[in-house]
Every structure is written in structure tokens, then in C-alpha cells.
Amino acid sequence: MKPSLQLRLSQHLALTPQLQLSIRLLQLSTLELEQELEKYLQENPLLEREEEEYAPQLPKAGESESADEAQSEPEPPAPPSSADEESWLGEESSYSGSSGSFDDDDGDYQDVQATTISLREHLTWQLGLMSIPDRDRTLVQCLIEALDDDGYLTQSLEDLAETLPAELEIELEELQIALKHLQCFDPTGVGARNAQECLALQLEALPSDPIRTLALKIVRQHLELLAGRDFGKIKRHVECDDDQLRDAQFLIRSLNPRPGAKYAALDARYITPDVVVRKIRGQWTVNINSDAFPRLRINSLYAQILSRQRGSGLAGQLQEARWLIKNVQQRFDTILRVAQAIVDRQRQFFDHGEVAMRPLVLREIADILGLHESTVSRVTTQKYMATPRGIFELKYFFGSHVATDAGGACSATAIRALLKQLIGAEEPKKPLSDSQLSEVLGQQGIVVARRTIAKYREALNIPPVKLRKTI
């Protein structure tokens, strides 16, 4: 073969060490930040914690007022994205047919064990064993970071694509390929978008046989019927007998709808809010929580020695310490700016509650503050806000919207709150169906399809009308 020279153009993302540090600190939770800082304090003699009397003035927004004392409360559980995650088996499962009957005990899927490795670490380790292009590896890592504690990918691939730097020109097809890679990892079912996909992935990984094929068909097409224990209708749809349905149900019940849960720590998690929201002179104002802000400084003794001895090996550690202090301050400045922007746009929520939540997307905050959407996404993940209405993750204040008759929009959070009120006030003997709930909201000018009502109801873990009816 004749030797030749070829010019090839390729894109790659080059990050300076300081930028890498800034991004890493920004996406850490308060607890993870403390753990990270402890490592730096142990490894870098030039870095030390500042005594209380030397504490710097904390960044504030609005009126100057000291932050509330740190609050430490158990983290509120996030509502499931689909009722399939919780109710697909129901509290009781009984079946009666021509060939007999059976009763099943509740399946216990809280198989959580103490472990020293997190789900993300376990998946990242597996990623390191794969032989794939660096670009694909980076995208798989992005998906890993987007997983929730149960191993679910709760954001759509389209939304994730929008949070990635535009200059990378990420195609949706590339993310779909990356997701296929991730869904091959252990634990089986990780990377699923919902409980249906999670269970299907686990069934697909099993050896093929008639019962596995039947179970897969039920999961893919009739999971809602299984959740409602409508076994007669399932039999008609899949054309099976009692014994086959019993075996398929037993197989489905042996699956784990929360594959990532076993990597969660057993100990109850306590959170320290990053910011505190209070109403001061009629205005909702955000301040950094003083106990969440780490106070760091350069060790003066080592700094003096370094200033006298040029060429000392401590020069690199001095630069590292300065970077760390600067990036920690920048992290909290960014959190404060984003939190205040959220509060400014959700004032009605703080005054009136969930029913007054307005639609809000990451791009709106990013445009207002001149930040990239990916930065806002990092800032709002695992960062908490203490308010008179409770402690909320910053992501809680974002959500999709539904059009109204007046040409405006209503947030999904507000609609869920209205549904909760309507269902809570219904007559137990005549509960409202999803269609009736849609009609009631329509009378209030909120146009919501029946299927959307069903999705929101499931997200609230509220059973369907036939399971709410009392005799």
C-alpha cells in the first residue's frame, strides 16, 4: 500500500483543570461537597478550615440578614414518575378462575443493602471496561449522571440533548445508542425510562421460554391491567389459561422494579439546605445557609514559608488551594443566583402553595442569568431550598405546562395539586373517573386530556376509580 498523508477533522471537548474542578464542585450535593473538601484538606497542607471568627461575609440576595440556622430533616421522597413503579402489583393480589384460585403475598422489593459503592460508581466501573469511542463513552457517562437513585432515567433524551453543549452537536440518535449501551449494564433494568421498560429489560435478559414470552407480552401491553388485578381481561387478551397466567405473574413478581435501590445507603439521609427563603418586607428573599457554606483559607504559616523559598514543591498545592477556594465561592454564588431567579418566578407558589405553581423550564432561568442550560441543570440537582412551606429540591420548581382556554399555561405541578384536591373531596361511593376529572378541569379553563389526567394521577400514586370506590 502506498503511504499517504490524510487530514482529518474531529471534535473533542478540552477542559482546563480549573474548569473541570468548577464543574465537579457544582454538581455535588452539600454532603458530597463536604466529603470532597475533606479529601483536599487531608492532602493539601496549605488548605485549612477557617475559624468562626474569621468567617467571610456570605453572599446574599436582597436584604442583608443573617441566614437561618441549618435545618436538617429527612429528605422527602420524590414522587414516582409512574404509578407502575408502586401499584403494578397492588396491596393484594388474588385470582379466581375455573381451575382454582391463588393468593400472593406482597412482594418485597425494598432489597436495600449497605454498600460502600454507589450506583454511579458501579456503572462507571463497568463503563471503563468497555471498548467504545471516547465520544460514546462521554455520552454514556452523561446518562449515568442523570439516573435517579432507583436507576431510572427520568429525563427524556430530547431534554438531555438540550443540556449538552451546543458546540458538540450531539444527535438524538447518538444518545439512543448510548442508552442501549447503558441498559446492558448490571443491575439489569438500569437506564429504563419507566417501570414497564425496566421489567421488560429484565425479562429480555432471561432465557427464552413460553412463560417468559407470556410475561414479556403482559408487561409490554397489559401492565395496567395487572396493576388493576383484571386477570379475566388479561387472559382474553393474551389467550392463556389460569396456570400459564399464574406462572407468568410469579415470574413478573420475581423482578425488581427498583434495580438501583440496592446501591443506596441504608442509613436515613439528612439534608442541609443550601439556601434559605424568607419573606422580608413583602419580598421573598434567598440567602445562603451559613451551615452549608464551607469556610476555607490558605494556611498563613505555609504561605509565608513558600514566599521565602522559591522553587518549593508547595507551589502547585498553593495554586490548587486557591482554585478550590475560588470555585467553592463561585459554586455558592451560582446556586444563590439560580435560587433567587426561581423564587422570583414562583412567588405565587410561596404565597398560595402548589396550586399556584407556574410553568418553568431550565432554559428560562438560563436565559435570564446568562448561563448554559447544563449549568442550571447541575445547580438544581441535589441542591435544596428551605422555605416556610418545607424543604424542596430546586428541580421541584421546574415542570411542563398545559394550555388553558384563555391562551395561557398551567404547570403540571399545579394540575396535580388540583387533582389531589378534587379526589380528596370526592364521594367515596361515587369517585370521579379520569374523564370526569378532565371535564371538571375543563370547566375551570384548563384543557387536559384523559390520558394526561391518568398520568398525573399515577404520579401521585392515586389508584384508578374502580379501586377508590367503596361499597
Long-range contacts (C-beta under 8 A, 24 or more apart in sequence): 11-167, 11-168, 11-169, 12-134, 12-135, 13-138, 13-165, 13-168, 17-323, 18-323, 18-327, 21-323, 21-324, 21-327, 22-327, 22-330, 22-331, 23-378, 25-327, 25-328, 25-331, 26-331, 26-334, 26-375, 26-378, 26-379, 27-145, 27-378, 27-381, 27-382, 28-382, 29-271, 29-382, 29-383, 30-271, 30-272, 30-274, 30-292, 30-382, 30-383, 30-384, 31-269, 31-271, 31-272, 32-382, 33-294, 33-328, 33-331, 34-294, 37-294, 37-296, 37-324, 37-328, 40-320, 40-321, 40-324, 44-317, 44-320, 44-321, 44-324, 45-299, 45-302, 45-314, 45-317, 46-298, 46-299, 46-302, 46-303, 46-306, 46-314, 46-317, 46-318, 46-321, 47-296, 47-297, 47-298, 47-299, 47-317, 47-320, 47-321, 47-324, 47-325, 48-296, 48-297, 48-298, 48-299, 49-294, 49-295, 49-296, 49-297, 50-295, 50-296, 50-297, 51-295, 52-295, 54-295, 54-297, 55-290, 55-295, 56-295, 58-287, 58-288, 58-290, 58-293, 58-332, 59-288, 59-329, 59-332, 59-333, 59-336, 60-287, 60-288, 60-336, 61-285, 61-286, 61-287, 61-336, 61-337, 61-339, 61-340, 62-280, 62-283, 62-285, 62-286, 62-287, 62-340, 63-280, 63-281, 63-283, 63-285, 65-278, 65-280, 65-285, 65-287, 66-287, 66-290, 67-276, 67-287, 67-288, 67-289, 67-290, 68-276, 68-278, 68-289, 68-386, 69-290, 69-291, 70-272, 70-273, 70-289, 70-290, 70-291, 70-292, 71-272, 71-273, 71-289, 71-386, 71-391, 72-270, 72-271, 72-272, 73-270, 73-271, 73-391, 74-268, 74-269, 74-270, 74-271, 75-269, 75-270, 75-271, 76-390, 76-391, 78-148, 78-393, 79-459, 79-460, 79-461, 80-458, 80-459, 80-461, 81-152, 81-154, 81-194, 81-459, 82-194, 82-195, 82-196, 82-455, 82-458, 82-459, 83-227, 83-457, 83-458, 83-459, 83-461, 83-462, 83-463, 84-194, 84-195, 84-196, 84-223, 84-224, 84-227, 84-257, 84-458, 85-150, 85-194, 85-195, 85-257, 85-258, 86-461, 87-227, 87-458, 87-461, 87-463, 88-195, 88-223, 88-226, 88-227, 88-257, 89-226, 89-227, 89-253, 90-227, 90-228, 90-229, 90-467, 92-229, 93-229, 93-249, 94-229, 95-229, 95-231, 95-242, 95-245, 95-246, 97-231, 97-235, 97-242, 97-245, 98-242, 99-241, 99-242, 99-243, 100-242, 102-246, 104-249, 104-250, 104-253, 107-253, 109-256, 109-257, 109-258, 109-261, 110-258, 110-261, 111-256, 111-261, 111-262, 112-261, 112-262, 112-264, 112-266, 113-262, 113-266, 114-265, 114-266, 115-262, 115-263, 115-265, 117-263, 118-263, 119-147, 119-149, 119-151, 119-190, 119-260, 119-263, 119-264, 120-144, 120-145, 120-147, 122-186, 122-263, 123-147, 123-182, 123-185, 123-190, 126-185, 126-186, 127-185, 130-181, 132-181, 135-174, 136-174, 136-177, 136-178, 136-181, 139-170, 139-174, 139-175, 139-177, 139-178, 140-178, 140-181, 140-182, 142-178, 143-175, 143-178, 143-179, 143-182, 143-191, 144-182, 147-190, 147-191, 147-260, 148-260, 149-260, 149-261, 149-264, 150-258, 150-259, 150-260, 150-261, 151-187, 151-189, 151-190, 151-191, 151-192, 151-198, 151-258, 151-259, 151-260, 151-261, 152-192, 152-193, 152-194, 152-198, 152-260, 153-179, 153-191, 153-192, 153-193, 154-193, 156-193, 162-362, 162-363, 162-373, 163-362, 163-373, 163-374, 163-377, 164-374, 165-372, 165-374, 187-256, 187-259, 187-260, 187-262, 188-259, 189-255, 189-256, 189-257, 189-259, 190-259, 190-260, 192-259, 195-223, 195-257, 196-220, 196-223, 198-257, 198-259, 199-223, 199-252, 199-255, 199-257, 202-255, 202-256, 202-259, 203-251, 203-252, 203-255, 210-244, 211-244, 211-247, 211-248, 211-251, 212-251, 214-238, 214-240, 214-244, 214-245, 214-247, 214-248, 215-248, 215-249, 215-251, 215-252, 218-248, 218-249, 218-252, 219-252, 226-252, 228-464, 228-466, 228-467, 271-384, 271-391, 272-384, 273-384, 273-385, 273-386, 273-391, 274-332, 274-335, 274-339, 274-383, 274-384, 274-385, 275-335, 275-336, 275-339, 275-383, 275-384, 275-385, 275-386, 276-385, 276-386, 277-339, 277-343, 277-350, 277-385, 277-386, 277-387, 277-388, 278-388, 279-350, 279-388, 284-343, 284-344, 284-347, 284-350, 285-340, 285-343, 286-336, 286-339, 286-340, 286-343, 286-385, 287-336, 288-332, 288-335, 288-336, 289-386, 293-332, 294-328, 296-321, 296-324, 296-325, 296-328, 297-325, 298-322, 298-325, 334-371, 334-375, 334-379, 335-379, 335-383, 337-369, 338-365, 338-369, 338-371, 338-376, 338-379, 338-380, 338-394, 339-383, 339-385, 339-394, 341-365, 341-368, 341-369, 342-380, 342-385, 342-394, 342-397, 343-385, 346-397, 349-389, 349-397, 350-387, 350-388, 350-389, 353-389, 353-417, 354-413, 354-414, 354-416, 354-417, 355-414, 355-417, 355-418, 355-421, 356-414, 357-397, 357-399, 357-411, 357-413, 357-414, 357-417, 358-409, 358-411, 358-414, 359-399, 359-400, 359-401, 359-409, 359-410, 359-411, 359-412, 360-397, 360-398, 360-399, 360-411, 361-398, 362-398, 402-446, 402-447, 402-448, 402-452, 403-447, 404-445, 404-446, 404-447, 405-445, 405-446, 405-447, 406-445, 410-446, 412-456, 415-441, 415-446, 415-448, 415-456, 416-456, 416-459, 416-460, 418-444, 418-446, 419-453, 419-456, 419-457, 419-460, 419-462, 420-460, 420-462, 423-457, 423-462, 423-468, 426-468, 428-468, 428-469, 428-470, 429-469, 429-470, 429-471, 430-469, 431-465, 431-468, 431-469, 432-465, 433-465, 434-464, 434-465
